[in-house]
Amino acid sequence: MFVYVVVLNLTVEYFPRVITESFTLSLLTAALLKLALEAVIILKGSALARFRGAMTVRTKIIAALLLWLTAAGSKFAVLGLVDLVFGDAVSLGGFVSVTLLVASLLLSRAAVRRLLAVDQPRP
């Protein structure tokens, strides 16, 4: 959660179209983004499993379209969800800025998980 807050606030600082009116709203937005992106990761995993398990060209094409729709549609879903919950108090900009934000959040998530997964010596 801490990483999501840091990445979101850095995005607010460096991208003028991304706005949160207060630190409290940035905390709540980061929590909402965390929940939404975890759901998106689950959906993408399911779509990817369908793609890998497809046996015919037709089912591969359908699964690939589902995967693409999940990837692209998730950005619009995040924008809509933030607008629905916070209204004009929070703006994530447009498709490009939210795509960069989501990519940064996912990369940060992976980096933290990798960092925490390192085996540390046991006493």
C-alpha positions in Angstrom: 0.0 0.0 0.0 2.9 2.4 0.9 4.3 1.9 -2.6 1.0 2.7 -4.3 0.7 5.9 -2.2 4.3 7.0 -3.2 3.8 6.2 -6.9 0.5 8.0 -7.0 1.8 11.1 -5.2 4.9 11.2 -7.5 2.5 11.0 -10.5 0.4 13.8 -9.1 3.6 15.9 -8.6 5.0 15.4 -12.1 1.8 15.0 -14.3 -0.4 18.2 -14.1 -3.5 16.3 -15.3 -3.3 13.9 -12.4 -4.9 15.6 -9.4 -5.9 14.6 -5.8 -7.2 17.4 -3.6 -5.7 16.1 -0.4 -3.3 13.5 1.0 -6.2 11.7 2.5 -7.8 11.4 -0.9 -4.5 10.1 -2.3 -4.4 7.4 0.4 -8.0 6.4 -0.5 -7.3 6.5 -4.2 -4.2 4.3 -3.7 -6.3 1.8 -1.8 -8.9 1.8 -4.5 -6.2 1.4 -7.2 -4.7 -1.5 -5.2 -8.1 -3.3 -5.1 -8.8 -2.6 -8.8 -5.4 -3.7 -10.0 -5.5 -6.9 -8.0 -8.8 -7.7 -9.7 -7.3 -6.8 -13.1 -4.3 -9.1 -12.4 -6.7 -12.0 -11.6 -8.7 -11.3 -14.8 -5.6 -11.1 -16.9 -4.3 -14.4 -15.4 -7.6 -16.1 -16.3 -7.5 -14.7 -19.9 -3.9 -15.7 -20.3 -4.7 -19.2 -19.0 -7.5 -19.5 -21.6 -5.1 -18.3 -24.3 -2.5 -20.9 -23.4 -5.1 -23.6 -23.1 -6.7 -22.9 -26.4 -6.4 -25.8 -28.9 -7.7 -24.3 -32.1 -6.9 -21.1 -34.0 -10.4 -19.8 -33.5 -10.2 -20.2 -29.7 -6.7 -18.7 -29.6 -8.0 -15.6 -31.5 -11.0 -15.3 -29.1 -8.7 -15.7 -26.1 -6.2 -13.2 -27.5 -9.1 -10.7 -28.0 -10.3 -11.3 -24.4 -6.7 -10.7 -23.2 -6.4 -7.5 -25.2 -9.9 -6.3 -24.0 -8.9 -7.0 -20.4 -5.6 -5.1 -20.8 -7.1 -2.1 -22.5 -10.5 -2.1 -20.8 -8.9 -2.1 -17.4 -7.6 1.4 -17.9 -11.1 2.7 -18.7 -12.5 0.7 -15.8 -10.0 2.3 -13.4 -10.8 5.8 -14.7 -14.5 5.2 -14.4 -14.2 3.7 -10.9 -12.1 6.6 -9.6 -14.6 9.1 -11.1 -17.5 7.2 -9.6 -16.0 7.0 -6.1 -14.3 10.4 -5.9 -15.9 12.6 -8.5 -14.0 15.8 -9.3 -11.9 15.5 -6.2 -9.5 13.1 -7.9 -8.5 13.0 -11.6 -6.2 10.5 -13.1 -5.9 12.4 -16.3 -6.7 10.5 -19.5 -5.9 7.1 -21.0 -2.1 7.8 -21.4 -1.5 9.1 -17.9 -3.5 6.3 -16.3 -1.7 3.7 -18.5 1.6 5.1 -17.3 0.4 5.1 -13.7 -0.9 1.6 -13.8 2.4 0.4 -15.5 4.4 2.1 -12.7 2.2 0.6 -10.0 2.5 -2.9 -11.4 6.3 -2.5 -11.8 6.6 -1.2 -8.3 4.4 -4.1 -7.0 6.7 -6.6 -8.7 9.8 -5.0 -7.4 8.6 -5.0 -3.8 7.4 -8.6 -4.1 10.8 -9.6 -5.5 12.6 -7.6 -2.8 10.6 -9.2 0.0 10.9 -12.7 -1.5 14.7 -12.7 -1.1 15.7 -15.4 1.3 17.3 -13.9 4.3 19.6 -15.8 6.6 17.9 -17.4 9.5 19.3 -17.3 13.0 
